[in-house]
Amino acid sequence: MFVKLNDRVYLNLARITRIKIDQVEDGIRIRFYEGQDQVAKSQKFASIEEADQWLEKFLKIEK
C-alpha cells in the first residue's frame, strides 16, 4: 500500500521493514528503512513525542 509522505515522496509500506525516530544534527526525524537501506525521512520535529504523534496519525494507529 502506497502512502504520501510529502509533496514528492510516496512510500510503499509493504516494503518498509523498520521505522526509527532519530535525534540528528538538525532536529528529530523519522527514518524509513527497507532492510539496511534508508529510503526516506520525514520533516523535522521539535520533540520525540511530537514525532511519535505524527507517526501514529500518518500510519493511522489507534490506541
All heavy atoms as TSV, in Angstrom:
chain	resi	resn	atom	element	x	y	z
A	1	MET	N	N	0.836	-1.169	0.000
A	1	MET	CA	C	0.000	0.000	0.000
A	1	MET	C	C	0.889	1.244	0.000
A	1	MET	O	O	1.799	1.369	0.805
A	1	MET	CB	C	-0.890	-0.016	1.252
A	1	MET	CG	C	-1.693	1.235	1.408
A	1	MET	SD	S	-2.868	1.171	2.756
A	1	MET	CE	C	-1.858	1.748	4.085
A	2	PHE	N	N	0.606	2.148	-0.915
A	2	PHE	CA	C	1.364	3.389	-1.010
A	2	PHE	C	C	0.699	4.483	-0.179
A	2	PHE	O	O	-0.522	4.610	-0.180
A	2	PHE	CB	C	1.455	3.853	-2.467
A	2	PHE	CG	C	2.425	3.062	-3.282
A	2	PHE	CD1	C	2.007	1.938	-3.962
A	2	PHE	CD2	C	3.751	3.426	-3.357
A	2	PHE	CE1	C	2.894	1.193	-4.715
A	2	PHE	CE2	C	4.649	2.689	-4.102
A	2	PHE	CZ	C	4.214	1.568	-4.777
A	3	VAL	N	N	1.517	5.246	0.525
A	3	VAL	CA	C	1.041	6.399	1.285
A	3	VAL	C	C	1.905	7.600	0.918
A	3	VAL	O	O	3.090	7.454	0.611
A	3	VAL	CB	C	1.071	6.161	2.811
A	3	VAL	CG1	C	0.084	5.104	3.223
A	3	VAL	CG2	C	2.454	5.811	3.284
A	4	LYS	N	N	1.301	8.773	0.951
A	4	LYS	CA	C	2.011	10.003	0.589
A	4	LYS	C	C	2.753	10.539	1.805
A	4	LYS	O	O	2.142	10.863	2.819
A	4	LYS	CB	C	1.012	11.022	0.065
A	4	LYS	CG	C	1.647	12.259	-0.494
A	4	LYS	CD	C	0.589	13.151	-1.119
A	4	LYS	CE	C	1.247	14.347	-1.769
A	4	LYS	NZ	N	0.249	15.178	-2.444
A	5	LEU	N	N	4.081	10.621	1.719
A	5	LEU	CA	C	4.897	11.151	2.808
A	5	LEU	C	C	4.945	12.676	2.745
A	5	LEU	O	O	4.824	13.358	3.748
A	5	LEU	CB	C	6.310	10.571	2.754
A	5	LEU	CG	C	7.270	11.000	3.847
A	5	LEU	CD1	C	6.747	10.581	5.215
A	5	LEU	CD2	C	8.645	10.407	3.623
A	6	ASN	N	N	5.140	13.219	1.544
A	6	ASN	CA	C	5.136	14.671	1.336
A	6	ASN	C	C	4.780	14.953	-0.124
A	6	ASN	O	O	4.277	14.055	-0.803
A	6	ASN	CB	C	6.478	15.309	1.741
A	6	ASN	CG	C	7.649	14.755	0.973
A	6	ASN	OD1	O	7.547	14.451	-0.205
A	6	ASN	ND2	N	8.785	14.606	1.641
A	7	ASP	N	N	5.039	16.141	-0.601
A	7	ASP	CA	C	4.644	16.525	-1.958
A	7	ASP	C	C	5.294	15.677	-3.046
A	7	ASP	O	O	4.732	15.521	-4.120
A	7	ASP	CB	C	4.989	17.995	-2.234
A	7	ASP	CG	C	4.154	18.930	-1.389
A	7	ASP	OD1	O	3.097	18.486	-0.892
A	7	ASP	OD2	O	4.559	20.091	-1.223
A	8	ARG	N	N	6.469	15.125	-2.786
A	8	ARG	CA	C	7.205	14.410	-3.817
A	8	ARG	C	C	7.460	12.944	-3.530
A	8	ARG	O	O	7.978	12.233	-4.381
A	8	ARG	CB	C	8.568	15.088	-4.045
A	8	ARG	CG	C	8.448	16.534	-4.481
A	8	ARG	CD	C	9.789	17.180	-4.643
A	8	ARG	NE	N	10.426	17.287	-3.330
A	8	ARG	CZ	C	11.728	17.409	-3.151
A	8	ARG	NH1	N	12.539	17.437	-4.161
A	8	ARG	NH2	N	12.221	17.500	-1.944
A	9	VAL	N	N	7.125	12.459	-2.330
A	9	VAL	CA	C	7.506	11.098	-1.943
A	9	VAL	C	C	6.289	10.268	-1.544
A	9	VAL	O	O	5.486	10.682	-0.709
A	9	VAL	CB	C	8.512	11.129	-0.763
A	9	VAL	CG1	C	8.848	9.724	-0.303
A	9	VAL	CG2	C	9.770	11.876	-1.152
A	10	TYR	N	N	6.179	9.100	-2.148
A	10	TYR	CA	C	5.191	8.094	-1.757
A	10	TYR	C	C	5.959	6.884	-1.254
A	10	TYR	O	O	6.952	6.480	-1.861
A	10	TYR	CB	C	4.326	7.689	-2.953
A	10	TYR	CG	C	3.335	8.746	-3.362
A	10	TYR	CD1	C	3.703	9.789	-4.186
A	10	TYR	CD2	C	2.030	8.697	-2.896
A	10	TYR	CE1	C	2.798	10.759	-4.555
A	10	TYR	CE2	C	1.110	9.662	-3.265
A	10	TYR	CZ	C	1.496	10.687	-4.092
A	10	TYR	OH	O	0.600	11.657	-4.456
A	11	LEU	N	N	5.503	6.306	-0.152
A	11	LEU	CA	C	6.153	5.122	0.422
A	11	LEU	C	C	5.292	3.895	0.173
A	11	LEU	O	O	4.076	3.941	0.321
A	11	LEU	CB	C	6.324	5.271	1.922
A	11	LEU	CG	C	7.379	6.230	2.431
A	11	LEU	CD1	C	7.310	6.291	3.950
A	11	LEU	CD2	C	8.746	5.823	1.982
A	12	ASN	N	N	5.946	2.790	-0.170
A	12	ASN	CA	C	5.271	1.501	-0.250
A	12	ASN	C	C	5.435	0.846	1.119
A	12	ASN	O	O	6.489	0.282	1.426
A	12	ASN	CB	C	5.896	0.649	-1.351
A	12	ASN	CG	C	5.192	-0.669	-1.527
A	12	ASN	OD1	O	4.311	-1.029	-0.752
A	12	ASN	ND2	N	5.578	-1.400	-2.550
A	13	LEU	N	N	4.404	0.933	1.955
A	13	LEU	CA	C	4.502	0.418	3.324
A	13	LEU	C	C	4.725	-1.083	3.381
A	13	LEU	O	O	5.250	-1.595	4.368
A	13	LEU	CB	C	3.260	0.790	4.122
A	13	LEU	CG	C	3.133	2.262	4.494
A	13	LEU	CD1	C	1.878	2.494	5.314
A	13	LEU	CD2	C	4.353	2.742	5.254
A	14	ALA	N	N	4.374	-1.800	2.324
A	14	ALA	CA	C	4.589	-3.246	2.300
A	14	ALA	C	C	6.086	-3.583	2.281
A	14	ALA	O	O	6.471	-4.672	2.694
A	14	ALA	CB	C	3.905	-3.857	1.083
A	15	ARG	N	N	6.918	-2.657	1.838
A	15	ARG	CA	C	8.360	-2.907	1.752
A	15	ARG	C	C	9.152	-2.320	2.913
A	15	ARG	O	O	10.330	-2.619	3.079
A	15	ARG	CB	C	8.895	-2.359	0.435
A	15	ARG	CG	C	8.246	-3.078	-0.747
A	15	ARG	CD	C	8.861	-2.710	-2.024
A	15	ARG	NE	N	10.255	-3.135	-2.006
A	15	ARG	CZ	C	11.080	-2.998	-3.022
A	15	ARG	NH1	N	10.657	-2.461	-4.139
A	15	ARG	NH2	N	12.330	-3.388	-2.944
A	16	ILE	N	N	8.527	-1.473	3.729
A	16	ILE	CA	C	9.218	-0.858	4.868
A	16	ILE	C	C	9.395	-1.909	5.963
A	16	ILE	O	O	8.427	-2.520	6.407
A	16	ILE	CB	C	8.431	0.351	5.412
A	16	ILE	CG1	C	8.277	1.426	4.337
A	16	ILE	CG2	C	9.085	0.918	6.666
A	16	ILE	CD1	C	9.572	2.017	3.847
A	17	THR	N	N	10.650	-2.124	6.361
A	17	THR	CA	C	10.940	-3.139	7.376
A	17	THR	C	C	11.212	-2.534	8.749
A	17	THR	O	O	11.139	-3.234	9.755
A	17	THR	CB	C	12.154	-3.984	6.968
A	17	THR	OG1	O	13.275	-3.122	6.772
A	17	THR	CG2	C	11.857	-4.760	5.695
A	18	ARG	N	N	11.546	-1.237	8.772
A	18	ARG	CA	C	11.885	-0.605	10.048
A	18	ARG	C	C	11.595	0.883	9.960
A	18	ARG	O	O	11.819	1.515	8.939
A	18	ARG	CB	C	13.371	-0.832	10.333
A	18	ARG	CG	C	13.850	-0.308	11.647
A	18	ARG	CD	C	15.254	-0.780	11.961
A	18	ARG	NE	N	16.180	-0.630	10.854
A	18	ARG	CZ	C	17.365	-0.030	10.942
A	18	ARG	NH1	N	17.769	0.461	12.083
A	18	ARG	NH2	N	18.152	0.046	9.893
A	19	ILE	N	N	11.096	1.429	11.054
A	19	ILE	CA	C	10.859	2.864	11.183
A	19	ILE	C	C	11.543	3.299	12.468
A	19	ILE	O	O	11.361	2.691	13.515
A	19	ILE	CB	C	9.356	3.185	11.240
A	19	ILE	CG1	C	8.669	2.716	9.959
A	19	ILE	CG2	C	9.138	4.671	11.452
A	19	ILE	CD1	C	7.159	2.819	10.003
A	20	LYS	N	N	12.345	4.364	12.372
A	20	LYS	CA	C	13.155	4.781	13.510
A	20	LYS	C	C	13.011	6.284	13.730
A	20	LYS	O	O	13.090	7.059	12.782
A	20	LYS	CB	C	14.615	4.434	13.212
A	20	LYS	CG	C	15.582	4.651	14.321
A	20	LYS	CD	C	16.941	4.150	13.900
A	20	LYS	CE	C	17.971	4.371	14.970
A	20	LYS	NZ	N	19.306	4.002	14.528
A	21	ILE	N	N	12.785	6.686	14.984
A	21	ILE	CA	C	12.772	8.100	15.348
A	21	ILE	C	C	14.167	8.427	15.858
A	21	ILE	O	O	14.636	7.825	16.823
A	21	ILE	CB	C	11.702	8.405	16.414
A	21	ILE	CG1	C	10.314	8.061	15.878
A	21	ILE	CG2	C	11.784	9.866	16.836
A	21	ILE	CD1	C	9.203	8.212	16.881
A	22	ASP	N	N	14.838	9.360	15.181
A	22	ASP	CA	C	16.241	9.669	15.464
A	22	ASP	C	C	16.460	11.131	15.814
A	22	ASP	O	O	15.850	12.013	15.219
A	22	ASP	CB	C	17.094	9.399	14.219
A	22	ASP	CG	C	17.812	8.088	14.257
A	22	ASP	OD1	O	17.858	7.466	15.324
A	22	ASP	OD2	O	18.337	7.696	13.216
A	23	GLN	N	N	17.379	11.373	16.742
A	23	GLN	CA	C	17.873	12.719	17.018
A	23	GLN	C	C	19.078	12.914	16.113
A	23	GLN	O	O	20.074	12.197	16.219
A	23	GLN	CB	C	18.303	12.829	18.488
A	23	GLN	CG	C	18.954	14.131	18.841
A	23	GLN	CD	C	17.975	15.154	19.340
A	23	GLN	OE1	O	16.976	14.791	19.938
A	23	GLN	NE2	N	18.246	16.403	19.116
A	24	VAL	N	N	18.979	13.834	15.172
A	24	VAL	CA	C	20.074	14.122	14.245
A	24	VAL	C	C	20.535	15.556	14.454
A	24	VAL	O	O	19.971	16.285	15.265
A	24	VAL	CB	C	19.652	13.878	12.772
A	24	VAL	CG1	C	19.414	12.402	12.533
A	24	VAL	CG2	C	18.413	14.662	12.417
A	25	GLU	N	N	21.565	15.978	13.714
A	25	GLU	CA	C	22.152	17.296	13.910
A	25	GLU	C	C	21.143	18.429	13.781
A	25	GLU	O	O	21.192	19.406	14.506
A	25	GLU	CB	C	23.270	17.537	12.888
A	25	GLU	CG	C	24.393	16.554	12.961
A	25	GLU	CD	C	24.688	15.946	11.602
A	25	GLU	OE1	O	24.198	16.448	10.583
A	25	GLU	OE2	O	25.417	14.959	11.567
A	26	ASP	N	N	20.206	18.297	12.851
A	26	ASP	CA	C	19.278	19.397	12.577
A	26	ASP	C	C	17.915	19.231	13.242
A	26	ASP	O	O	17.002	19.985	12.954
A	26	ASP	CB	C	19.128	19.596	11.075
A	26	ASP	CG	C	18.607	18.359	10.367
A	26	ASP	OD1	O	18.588	17.282	10.976
A	26	ASP	OD2	O	18.221	18.477	9.192
A	27	GLY	N	N	17.740	18.275	14.118
A	27	GLY	CA	C	16.473	18.068	14.818
A	27	GLY	C	C	16.123	16.601	14.934
A	27	GLY	O	O	16.972	15.735	14.793
A	28	ILE	N	N	14.862	16.329	15.157
A	28	ILE	CA	C	14.376	14.952	15.278
A	28	ILE	C	C	13.654	14.591	13.992
A	28	ILE	O	O	12.822	15.363	13.505
A	28	ILE	CB	C	13.446	14.825	16.503
A	28	ILE	CG1	C	14.257	15.099	17.778
A	28	ILE	CG2	C	12.794	13.451	16.550
A	28	ILE	CD1	C	13.423	15.258	19.019
A	29	ARG	N	N	13.978	13.444	13.429
A	29	ARG	CA	C	13.367	12.986	12.183
A	29	ARG	C	C	12.951	11.529	12.319
A	29	ARG	O	O	13.521	10.781	13.103
A	29	ARG	CB	C	14.337	13.091	11.010
A	29	ARG	CG	C	14.669	14.506	10.614
A	29	ARG	CD	C	15.483	14.496	9.340
A	29	ARG	NE	N	15.873	15.820	8.933
A	29	ARG	CZ	C	15.251	16.523	7.989
A	29	ARG	NH1	N	14.232	16.011	7.363
A	29	ARG	NH2	N	15.680	17.717	7.664
A	30	ILE	N	N	11.977	11.134	11.502
A	30	ILE	CA	C	11.569	9.744	11.415
A	30	ILE	C	C	12.184	9.192	10.140
A	30	ILE	O	O	12.040	9.779	9.069
A	30	ILE	CB	C	10.038	9.615	11.378
A	30	ILE	CG1	C	9.444	10.213	12.663
A	30	ILE	CG2	C	9.625	8.159	11.208
A	30	ILE	CD1	C	7.943	10.324	12.659
A	31	ARG	N	N	12.887	8.067	10.268
A	31	ARG	CA	C	13.553	7.456	9.112
A	31	ARG	C	C	12.865	6.144	8.772
A	31	ARG	O	O	12.508	5.375	9.656
A	31	ARG	CB	C	15.025	7.214	9.426
A	31	ARG	CG	C	15.769	8.484	9.705
A	31	ARG	CD	C	17.169	8.188	10.218
A	31	ARG	NE	N	17.862	9.397	10.560
A	31	ARG	CZ	C	18.676	10.049	9.731
A	31	ARG	NH1	N	18.900	9.588	8.542
A	31	ARG	NH2	N	19.259	11.160	10.134
A	32	PHE	N	N	12.718	5.893	7.473
A	32	PHE	CA	C	12.052	4.690	6.970
A	32	PHE	C	C	13.082	3.840	6.245
A	32	PHE	O	O	13.825	4.346	5.408
A	32	PHE	CB	C	10.919	5.075	6.010
A	32	PHE	CG	C	9.852	5.907	6.663
A	32	PHE	CD1	C	9.944	7.286	6.725
A	32	PHE	CD2	C	8.742	5.303	7.226
A	32	PHE	CE1	C	8.966	8.054	7.322
A	32	PHE	CE2	C	7.749	6.057	7.835
A	32	PHE	CZ	C	7.866	7.437	7.881
A	33	TYR	N	N	13.114	2.537	6.554
A	33	TYR	CA	C	14.125	1.630	6.015
A	33	TYR	C	C	13.494	0.457	5.279
A	33	TYR	O	O	12.453	-0.053	5.684
A	33	TYR	CB	C	14.980	1.052	7.147
A	33	TYR	CG	C	15.857	2.058	7.845
A	33	TYR	CD1	C	15.373	2.801	8.913
A	33	TYR	CD2	C	17.164	2.260	7.447
A	33	TYR	CE1	C	16.175	3.716	9.569
A	33	TYR	CE2	C	17.981	3.178	8.104
A	33	TYR	CZ	C	17.474	3.891	9.160
A	33	TYR	OH	O	18.268	4.806	9.806
A	34	GLU	N	N	14.165	0.025	4.214
A	34	GLU	CA	C	13.908	-1.257	3.549
A	34	GLU	C	C	15.157	-2.083	3.798
A	34	GLU	O	O	16.195	-1.825	3.191
A	34	GLU	CB	C	13.675	-1.084	2.055
A	34	GLU	CG	C	12.364	-0.448	1.701
A	34	GLU	CD	C	12.174	-0.291	0.205
A	34	GLU	OE1	O	12.944	-0.889	-0.582
A	34	GLU	OE2	O	11.255	0.434	-0.186
A	35	GLY	N	N	15.077	-3.036	4.706
A	35	GLY	CA	C	16.268	-3.796	5.087
A	35	GLY	C	C	17.259	-2.869	5.762
A	35	GLY	O	O	16.933	-2.165	6.705
A	36	GLN	N	N	18.473	-2.822	5.257
A	36	GLN	CA	C	19.514	-1.965	5.821
A	36	GLN	C	C	19.535	-0.568	5.214
A	36	GLN	O	O	20.229	0.314	5.702
A	36	GLN	CB	C	20.891	-2.619	5.611
A	36	GLN	CG	C	21.074	-3.908	6.360
A	36	GLN	CD	C	21.092	-3.677	7.865
A	36	GLN	OE1	O	21.656	-2.717	8.354
A	36	GLN	NE2	N	20.453	-4.576	8.598
A	37	ASP	N	N	18.789	-0.349	4.139
A	37	ASP	CA	C	18.849	0.902	3.390
A	37	ASP	C	C	17.768	1.884	3.821
A	37	ASP	O	O	16.588	1.539	3.863
A	37	ASP	CB	C	18.696	0.632	1.895
A	37	ASP	CG	C	19.780	-0.284	1.363
A	37	ASP	OD1	O	20.935	-0.161	1.826
A	37	ASP	OD2	O	19.474	-1.112	0.496
A	38	GLN	N	N	18.196	3.110	4.114
A	38	GLN	CA	C	17.227	4.162	4.410
A	38	GLN	C	C	16.627	4.625	3.094
A	38	GLN	O	O	17.353	4.944	2.156
A	38	GLN	CB	C	17.911	5.332	5.102
A	38	GLN	CG	C	16.978	6.479	5.392
A	38	GLN	CD	C	17.685	7.637	6.034
A	38	GLN	OE1	O	18.533	7.457	6.894
A	38	GLN	NE2	N	17.340	8.832	5.616
A	39	VAL	N	N	15.310	4.647	3.000
A	39	VAL	CA	C	14.658	5.027	1.750
A	39	VAL	C	C	13.957	6.376	1.835
A	39	VAL	O	O	13.670	6.985	0.805
A	39	VAL	CB	C	13.665	3.944	1.271
A	39	VAL	CG1	C	14.419	2.677	0.889
A	39	VAL	CG2	C	12.621	3.645	2.314
A	40	ALA	N	N	13.676	6.869	3.037
A	40	ALA	CA	C	13.021	8.172	3.179
A	40	ALA	C	C	13.179	8.668	4.600
A	40	ALA	O	O	13.485	7.896	5.510
A	40	ALA	CB	C	11.546	8.059	2.839
A	41	LYS	N	N	12.975	9.984	4.766
A	41	LYS	CA	C	12.939	10.562	6.110
A	41	LYS	C	C	11.898	11.658	6.125
A	41	LYS	O	O	11.570	12.262	5.107
A	41	LYS	CB	C	14.304	11.067	6.544
A	41	LYS	CG	C	14.884	12.177	5.708
A	41	LYS	CD	C	16.260	12.536	6.194
A	41	LYS	CE	C	16.893	13.537	5.232
A	41	LYS	NZ	N	18.247	13.852	5.604
A	42	SER	N	N	11.354	11.902	7.298
A	42	SER	CA	C	10.285	12.885	7.465
A	42	SER	C	C	10.861	14.280	7.648
A	42	SER	O	O	12.077	14.470	7.682
A	42	SER	CB	C	9.443	12.517	8.679
A	42	SER	OG	O	10.213	12.720	9.856
A	43	GLN	N	N	9.953	15.232	7.844
A	43	GLN	CA	C	10.375	16.590	8.186
A	43	GLN	C	C	10.918	16.602	9.605
A	43	GLN	O	O	10.857	15.605	10.301
A	43	GLN	CB	C	9.198	17.571	8.041
A	43	GLN	CG	C	8.160	17.487	9.142
A	43	GLN	CD	C	7.047	16.499	8.865
A	43	GLN	OE1	O	7.125	15.705	7.951
A	43	GLN	NE2	N	6.020	16.545	9.683
A	44	LYS	N	N	11.425	17.741	10.039
A	44	LYS	CA	C	11.985	17.875	11.384
A	44	LYS	C	C	10.873	18.067	12.409
A	44	LYS	O	O	9.842	18.664	12.124
A	44	LYS	CB	C	12.905	19.087	11.448
A	44	LYS	CG	C	14.064	19.022	10.516
A	44	LYS	CD	C	14.825	20.315	10.573
A	44	LYS	CE	C	15.530	20.544	9.265
A	44	LYS	NZ	N	16.065	21.878	9.144
A	45	PHE	N	N	11.123	17.563	13.612
A	45	PHE	CA	C	10.203	17.725	14.728
A	45	PHE	C	C	10.948	18.322	15.904
A	45	PHE	O	O	12.156	18.133	16.053
A	45	PHE	CB	C	9.606	16.375	15.145
A	45	PHE	CG	C	8.757	15.747	14.084
A	45	PHE	CD1	C	9.284	14.785	13.248
A	45	PHE	CD2	C	7.433	16.122	13.921
A	45	PHE	CE1	C	8.507	14.200	12.256
A	45	PHE	CE2	C	6.652	15.553	12.938
A	45	PHE	CZ	C	7.188	14.583	12.104
A	46	ALA	N	N	10.209	19.013	16.778
A	46	ALA	CA	C	10.817	19.639	17.954
A	46	ALA	C	C	11.068	18.650	19.071
A	46	ALA	O	O	12.000	18.814	19.851
A	46	ALA	CB	C	9.925	20.779	18.447
A	47	SER	N	N	10.223	17.597	19.169
A	47	SER	CA	C	10.383	16.627	20.247
A	47	SER	C	C	10.057	15.223	19.745
A	47	SER	O	O	9.395	15.059	18.716
A	47	SER	CB	C	9.464	16.967	21.420
A	47	SER	OG	O	8.112	16.753	21.056
A	48	ILE	N	N	10.499	14.238	20.499
A	48	ILE	CA	C	10.219	12.847	20.149
A	48	ILE	C	C	8.733	12.565	20.266
A	48	ILE	O	O	8.161	11.848	19.453
A	48	ILE	CB	C	11.058	11.899	21.032
A	48	ILE	CG1	C	12.537	12.028	20.659
A	48	ILE	CG2	C	10.591	10.453	20.885
A	48	ILE	CD1	C	13.481	11.237	21.502
A	49	GLU	N	N	8.084	13.151	21.269
A	49	GLU	CA	C	6.643	12.951	21.452
A	49	GLU	C	C	5.860	13.473	20.249
A	49	GLU	O	O	4.914	12.843	19.788
A	49	GLU	CB	C	6.158	13.646	22.730
A	49	GLU	CG	C	6.676	13.022	24.008
A	49	GLU	CD	C	8.106	13.442	24.341
A	49	GLU	OE1	O	8.580	14.498	23.840
A	49	GLU	OE2	O	8.765	12.719	25.102
A	50	GLU	N	N	6.268	14.630	19.735
A	50	GLU	CA	C	5.626	15.209	18.554
A	50	GLU	C	C	5.825	14.302	17.335
A	50	GLU	O	O	4.889	14.083	16.558
A	50	GLU	CB	C	6.226	16.590	18.302
A	50	GLU	CG	C	5.531	17.414	17.264
A	50	GLU	CD	C	6.188	18.771	17.117
A	50	GLU	OE1	O	6.424	19.458	18.140
A	50	GLU	OE2	O	6.467	19.155	15.962
A	51	ALA	N	N	7.014	13.755	17.188
A	51	ALA	CA	C	7.298	12.844	16.076
A	51	ALA	C	C	6.471	11.568	16.206
A	51	ALA	O	O	5.927	11.069	15.213
A	51	ALA	CB	C	8.785	12.509	16.041
A	52	ASP	N	N	6.358	11.050	17.411
A	52	ASP	CA	C	5.582	9.835	17.650
A	52	ASP	C	C	4.099	10.057	17.335
A	52	ASP	O	O	3.458	9.210	16.713
A	52	ASP	CB	C	5.768	9.373	19.094
A	52	ASP	CG	C	5.234	7.987	19.329
A	52	ASP	OD1	O	5.452	7.103	18.470
A	52	ASP	OD2	O	4.589	7.774	20.375
A	53	GLN	N	N	3.561	11.198	17.735
A	53	GLN	CA	C	2.164	11.516	17.436
A	53	GLN	C	C	1.946	11.625	15.933
A	53	GLN	O	O	0.944	11.142	15.409
A	53	GLN	CB	C	1.749	12.818	18.122
A	53	GLN	CG	C	1.611	12.698	19.608
A	53	GLN	CD	C	1.308	14.028	20.260
A	53	GLN	OE1	O	1.272	15.068	19.601
A	53	GLN	NE2	N	1.110	14.007	21.570
A	54	TRP	N	N	2.882	12.271	15.227
A	54	TRP	CA	C	2.764	12.401	13.778
A	54	TRP	C	C	2.790	11.018	13.122
A	54	TRP	O	O	2.004	10.744	12.224
A	54	TRP	CB	C	3.896	13.263	13.222
A	54	TRP	CG	C	3.837	13.407	11.741
A	54	TRP	CD1	C	3.162	14.352	11.037
A	54	TRP	CD2	C	4.471	12.553	10.770
A	54	TRP	NE1	N	3.339	14.135	9.688
A	54	TRP	CE2	C	4.140	13.043	9.498
A	54	TRP	CE3	C	5.296	11.429	10.862
A	54	TRP	CZ2	C	4.592	12.449	8.330
A	54	TRP	CZ3	C	5.737	10.847	9.690
A	54	TRP	CH2	C	5.393	11.349	8.445
A	55	LEU	N	N	3.686	10.144	13.582
A	55	LEU	CA	C	3.806	8.805	13.010
A	55	LEU	C	C	2.529	7.998	13.228
A	55	LEU	O	O	2.053	7.323	12.307
A	55	LEU	CB	C	5.008	8.071	13.603
A	55	LEU	CG	C	5.312	6.690	13.031
A	55	LEU	CD1	C	5.572	6.775	11.536
A	55	LEU	CD2	C	6.484	6.067	13.742
A	56	GLU	N	N	1.960	8.069	14.415
A	56	GLU	CA	C	0.710	7.359	14.693
A	56	GLU	C	C	-0.413	7.857	13.789
A	56	GLU	O	O	-1.196	7.064	13.262
A	56	GLU	CB	C	0.322	7.509	16.157
A	56	GLU	CG	C	1.199	6.711	17.084
A	56	GLU	CD	C	0.872	6.915	18.550
A	56	GLU	OE1	O	-0.086	7.661	18.863
A	56	GLU	OE2	O	1.581	6.343	19.380
A	57	LYS	N	N	-0.487	9.171	13.593
A	57	LYS	CA	C	-1.506	9.735	12.705
A	57	LYS	C	C	-1.230	9.334	11.252
A	57	LYS	O	O	-2.146	8.977	10.517
A	57	LYS	CB	C	-1.515	11.258	12.844
A	57	LYS	CG	C	-2.584	11.936	12.044
A	57	LYS	CD	C	-2.561	13.432	12.279
A	57	LYS	CE	C	-3.571	14.118	11.385
A	57	LYS	NZ	N	-3.507	15.568	11.502
A	58	PHE	N	N	0.036	9.375	10.843
A	58	PHE	CA	C	0.436	9.021	9.479
A	58	PHE	C	C	0.093	7.570	9.157
A	58	PHE	O	O	-0.418	7.257	8.084
A	58	PHE	CB	C	1.938	9.262	9.307
A	58	PHE	CG	C	2.494	8.879	7.974
A	58	PHE	CD1	C	2.203	9.631	6.856
A	58	PHE	CD2	C	3.320	7.766	7.837
A	58	PHE	CE1	C	2.723	9.287	5.615
A	58	PHE	CE2	C	3.837	7.424	6.614
A	58	PHE	CZ	C	3.536	8.176	5.497
A	59	LEU	N	N	0.346	6.668	10.106
A	59	LEU	CA	C	0.084	5.242	9.900
A	59	LEU	C	C	-1.323	4.847	10.340
A	59	LEU	O	O	-1.687	3.678	10.244
A	59	LEU	CB	C	1.113	4.404	10.655
A	59	LEU	CG	C	2.556	4.573	10.197
A	59	LEU	CD1	C	3.476	3.746	11.079
A	59	LEU	CD2	C	2.715	4.176	8.736
A	60	LYS	N	N	-2.100	5.818	10.845
A	60	LYS	CA	C	-3.479	5.601	11.302
A	60	LYS	C	C	-3.548	4.528	12.394
A	60	LYS	O	O	-4.374	3.624	12.348
A	60	LYS	CB	C	-4.385	5.269	10.129
A	60	LYS	CG	C	-4.496	6.405	9.144
A	60	LYS	CD	C	-5.320	6.029	7.945
A	60	LYS	CE	C	-5.475	7.185	7.002
A	60	LYS	NZ	N	-4.391	7.441	6.128
A	61	ILE	N	N	-2.635	4.639	13.366
A	61	ILE	CA	C	-2.591	3.722	14.507
A	61	ILE	C	C	-3.480	4.299	15.601
A	61	ILE	O	O	-3.348	5.464	15.971
A	61	ILE	CB	C	-1.147	3.558	15.034
A	61	ILE	CG1	C	-0.272	2.933	13.971
A	61	ILE	CG2	C	-1.134	2.734	16.314
A	61	ILE	CD1	C	1.195	2.902	14.330
A	62	GLU	N	N	-4.372	3.469	16.110
A	62	GLU	CA	C	-5.237	3.910	17.198
A	62	GLU	C	C	-4.841	3.204	18.479
A	62	GLU	O	O	-4.557	2.015	18.478
A	62	GLU	CB	C	-6.692	3.605	16.859
A	62	GLU	CG	C	-7.199	4.413	15.690
A	62	GLU	CD	C	-8.671	4.161	15.422
A	62	GLU	OE1	O	-9.380	3.777	16.370
A	62	GLU	OE2	O	-9.089	4.347	14.275
A	63	LYS	N	N	-4.856	3.977	19.569
A	63	LYS	CA	C	-4.504	3.408	20.872
A	63	LYS	C	C	-5.746	3.097	21.638
A	63	LYS	O	O	-6.744	3.691	21.566
A	63	LYS	CB	C	-3.619	4.378	21.661
A	63	LYS	CG	C	-2.233	4.451	21.120
A	63	LYS	CD	C	-1.385	5.288	22.026
A	63	LYS	CE	C	0.053	5.267	21.548
A	63	LYS	NZ	N	0.935	6.005	22.391
